[in-house]
């Protein structure tokens, strides 16, 4: 989806999210700001309990903040009903999961096209499928089911599915978490090339230092707040990770 260059792919401001557990209130996010330019690769890192998953759910419009605003390509998401949020997710967001979330009895081709088919747009998406399959190196695996694919191939299929509707933003939740180090690096390199060569916009939540080193920028969360960020190029990312994530 084409977005004017002067419009941010994502602009989240002052995000607060509280969860009520009996008599206790957990303040999971405390005024988080996050802006992402078109064609940027951002990694969000933080220790367990820092609010990473909560932030990802808010950015993916799977939950709503108690306070704050989220704009996707200039479109305000606050106050939208469930149908409008579902439509916005379908048209402007792509999701990549640690566990791939592929339908086991469908082929790779059918899994990739599933989001488009569900919304009656499968025919329009089929030409895009071929281009994505070539970019991701799975053109010869489209007729295979997930159990006939390696972990890296499954994640490539999941990435193609995330991109099939040409989203403004791809949200990746620990995309290397279920992969060995070599395959995980291949997936990260693939995301990097997609950003550089095809203009993808990616936000990944990760514990993987390699993912941080592959991104353009790393944002660190601690106790529900942004505790720092660093531009990757020319920076000792590992040192920054140690600084922000070591208790």
Secondary structure, DSSP 8 states (H G I E B T S, - for coil): ----TTS-SEEEEEEEEEEEETTEEEEEEEEEEEEE-TT-EEEEEE-TTSSHHHHHHHHTTSS--SEEEEEETTEE-TT--HHHHHHHHHHHEEEE-TT----TTSBHHHHHHHHHHHTT-HHHHHHHHHHHHHHHT-GGGTTSBGGGS-HHHHHHHHHHHHHTT--SEEEEESTTTTS-HHHHHHHHHHHHHHHHHH---EEEE-S-HHHHHHSSEEEEEETTEEEEEEE-TTS-HHHHHHHHH--
